Amino acid sequence: MTHVLAFDLGASSGRAVLGRLVDGKIEIEELHRFANDPVQAGSRLHWDILRLLHELKQGLLKAKHRGIAISSIGIDTWGVDFGLLGRDGELLGNPIHYRDPHTNGKMESVFAKVPAEEVFARTGIQFMSINTLYQLSSLKDAGSFLLQEGRDFLMIPALLRYYLTGEKHNEFSLATTSQLFNPLTGAWDARLLEAIGVDASLFGPVVQPGTRVGRLSDAICEELGIDSAPVIAVAEHDTGSAVAAVPAKDQSFAYLSCGTWSLIGTEVSAPVLTERARELNFTNEGGVYGTYRLLKNIMGLWILQECRRAWERAGQSYTFPELVQLAAEAEPFAAFIDVDDELFLQPGDMAAQIRTYCVRTGQEAPEGPGAYVRVILEGLAFKYRNSLEQTEELAGSTFDGLHMVGGGIQNTLLCQWTANAIGKPVWAGPIEGSAIGNMLVQWITNGELKDIWEARRVVANSFPLVVYEPNEQELWHSAYEAFKAKTGL
C-alpha cells in the first residue's frame, strides 16, 4: 500500500508524517521529528536551511528503511521568509529569520513611498513588520549583495523543493503572505516592487495548490538510494494546510490554528479589501481551491515558549504540562496583556517583557511562573474572542462555535478558556492539522479524493473532536471588559 509523505515545518520544529487512506479513513504516522532552531550569527538571526534539508533527507531515508512506497511528497512551512539564488543556482546566504530586527522601522519607510491604504488595496495583507515586503525593503536600503547578485526569489518551501527537484516555483498560499502578491491580478505586484527598488525579474511563476511541480531529482535519488516520486505543491503555508484540514460541515465556519502563532478567521471565496478590514488589520491569505483565508495573525504560544526558555536558562526547568497546571492554580484575571504588543515579537526574556507591559499599563506584574503562564493563556483567550468578533463583522456571518486545530490544542486549559472567553463551543482537532491538510491536497491531486469537501468529511470520520463547552460566562464576560479597558482593544 502506498503512502503520501508530508513534510510539515513549523517555526520551532518539523516533522515527516506518513499518511494513507484505508476504508475511507486517514491513518497517519510520524516518521521523523526534528528541531527547527534559529541560529544567531553575528548581528543576524538566520534559519539553518541546510540543516532542514538534511532533516528532509532523513525522513526520506526512514521511509526507505521501512520499505514504504511513497506515491507523492508535499512540503508546508511558515510564511514570509525566503532565500535568493545566484546566477549559478547556488543559495547566496542563509535565509534571515522573520524575528530579526532588521525590519524595525521599515513599514514607515515603505508607506512614505506607497501609502498604507494602497498597499492593503493591492495585497489585502495584514501589516506586520515581519512581512517579506519590509524584509526586501530593508535589504535594498542596506545595499545588500543578496539583491545585487540574486537571480531567483524562492520562499522557504519552494527553496526546499528546489533542493529536492531542481525546479523553481513559488506557491500561491505562501506567495500571498509576502504582502507582494496582488490577488486581483493574480501576480506579483509590480508597483510595490518598483517602489522598494527590487527587480521584478527575481520573481518567477506562482503555482496553485495541487500542482505537480517536479520529481525527486536523480542526484537526490542516487545520494539516498531511493526511487523517485512526484513532488506536489500543496498549500505550502502551514496555516493554509491546517485550514484545509478543518473538519467543517458547512461552508461558513470559523477556525483557529494554534501553535507558535495563532491564526483565527474564516474561509471566503474572495479577498475582503474594505477599509474596515484594513483598520482592523486583517489579512487575506491564499487558500486551497479558489479560496482565501480572512484571518488575524496573533502572537500565539511563542510568548509561553520564550518564558520557558528564559526560566531554563535561569536553572528553573518545567515541562509544558507542569506550567499549565501551575497556571490553573494561579489567581485568575490578575493582569491583562495584549499578546500582539511589539514587546513580545522578538526573542528575549518574555517574563521581563510582561512586567514592562504591566508597569506601562498600571497593573501589578505577576509573581511566579504559574501567574505568568495564566496571564499569557488568558490574554490569548481574550484576543481570540476579540478577533472572532471582528471576523464575524467582516464576513457578515455569525459562527456557532470555533474549530481549533494544531499542536496548541494539546493545551486543554487554553481550549477551555477559549470556549469560556468566546461564549461558544470549541471543537478541538485534529492536532496534526497542517500535515493532514498537506496530505489532503496530495490525495486530491492523485485522484484518491474528489474535492476538499469530501476530504473534510474524511477528516471528520478519522479524527474524533474534543468538545469544550463554555462555562462561568458572567465571570469571563466581566473579565473581557476589563481586558479591553487595560489593553485598549
Buried (B, 14 or more C-beta within 10 A) or exposed (E): EEBBBBBBBBBBBBBBBBBBBEEEEBEBEEBBEBEBEBEEEEEBBBBBBEBBBEBBBBBBBBBBEEEBEBBBBBBBBBBBBBBBBBEEEEBBBBBBBBBBBBBBEBBEEBBEBBEEEBBBBBBBBBBBBBBBBBBBBBBBBEEBEBBEBBBBBBBBBBBBBBBBBBBBBBBBBBBBBBBBBBBEEEBBBBEBBEBBEBBBEBBBEBBBBBBBBBBBBEEBBEEBEBEBBBBBBBBBBBBBBBBBBBBBEEEBBBBBBBBBBBBBBBBBEEBBBBEEBBEBBBBBBBBBBEBBBBBBBBBBBBBBBBBBBBBEEEEEEBEBEBBBBBBBEBEBBBBBBBBBBEBBBBBBBBBEBBBBBBEEBEBEBBEEBBBBBBBBBBBBBBBBBBBBEBBBBBBEBEBEBBBBBBBBBBBBBBBBBBBBBBBBBBBBBBBBBBBBBBBBBBBBBBEBBEEBEBBBBBBBEBBEBEEBEBEEEEEBEEBBEEBBEBBEB
